Amino acid sequence: MLFFSDRGVDPYFAQLQELSGECFDCTEVSPADIRFVDIDRRKRVIAHSAAIKREFRDLALPLETWLLGYVSVREDLRGKGLGRKAVEEILKAFTKKEEWAILLNCSLKNAPFYEKFRFERIANKASYIRDGKFVIDEDPVLMMYKSKSDITVGHRDTIHFGEDF
Ligand SMILES: CC(C)(COP(=O)(O)OP(=O)(O)OC[C@H]1O[C@@H](n2cnc3c(N)ncnc32)[C@H](O)[C@@H]1OP(=O)(O)O)[C@@H](O)C(=O)NCCC(=O)NCCS
């Protein structure tokens, strides 16, 4: 089940909050431009992923840039391909686009999961504005992109993500 611009998410919102709480210790579920919600036959939310359009001024890329987040699978159902599906369903929305870059910030432990989709590490840390404060997350930043021109994105120490997702 793929929701664009959050249309249709309402009946599942409480379950999405619960999944976020289980996976990220935070029950917030921010609005998104593209959202994938996987539901089983019993109408339980089993996986979630979301992307928003976001400008990354540090990179100054001549591409539409996006932030991928909330990639999460119920703990008891991990290791069965649902995480892969959650990422691939979001990526499907990009297949028709000519040029784009998708960034994410994940734990060191999860970086190999994203590398399976050809995301590459481009920075060691991400900075955010969180609750009005400037904070640094000491977690890698990964990026995947499609471009008609040659683009070189060197490795950086920190990339600013702006407001948290
Ligand atoms: C990360 C997460 C989404 C993976 O979901 P999952 O359903 O277990 O993953 P899948 O079963 O689809 O695995 C897909 C592939 O990635 C691999 N993989 C899964 N988690 C991995 C990890 N942490 N590190 C390296 N590889 C990983 C699997 O072995 C599998 O490889 P294969 O296709 O070559 O067999 C899930 O563990 C999760 O929800 N974690 C908590 C929330 C979280 O940390 N999300 C990431 C936020 S940045």
The ligand as an ORCA input file, in Angstrom:
! r2SCAN-3c Opt
* xyz 0 1
  C      16.735     -1.744      9.260
  C      15.438     -2.489      9.038
  C      14.412     -1.556      8.393
  C      15.701     -3.699      8.107
  O      14.464     -4.341      7.857
  P      14.387     -5.917      7.592
  O      12.985     -6.250      7.225
  O      14.974     -6.661      8.733
  O      15.359     -6.053      6.350
  P      15.237     -7.105      5.162
  O      14.831     -8.436      5.698
  O      14.372     -6.535      4.081
  O      16.725     -7.162      4.644
  C      17.099     -6.769      3.342
  C      18.565     -7.058      3.194
  O      19.304     -6.208      4.085
  C      20.059     -7.002      5.009
  N      20.018     -6.293      6.286
  C      18.960     -6.059      7.060
  N      19.318     -5.307      8.132
  C      20.639     -5.086      7.987
  C      21.595     -4.385      8.751
  N      21.278     -3.726      9.867
  N      22.872     -4.367      8.308
  C      23.224     -5.000      7.152
  N      22.349     -5.676      6.396
  C      21.085     -5.710      6.810
  C      19.401     -8.365      5.021
  O      20.319     -9.349      5.378
  C      18.941     -8.479      3.574
  O      20.035     -8.823      2.755
  P      19.796     -9.703      1.420
  O      18.722     -9.033      0.618
  O      21.130     -9.672      0.740
  O      19.372    -11.044      1.893
  C      14.866     -3.066     10.372
  O      15.899     -3.786     11.024
  C      14.336     -2.014     11.330
  O      13.157     -1.649     11.265
  N      15.168     -1.567     12.272
  C      14.747     -0.589     13.289
  C      14.506      0.757     12.697
  C      15.734      1.312     12.041
  O      16.820      1.328     12.603
  N      15.544      1.765     10.795
  C      16.585      2.397     10.009
  C      16.497      3.846     10.245
  S      17.757      4.739      9.491
*
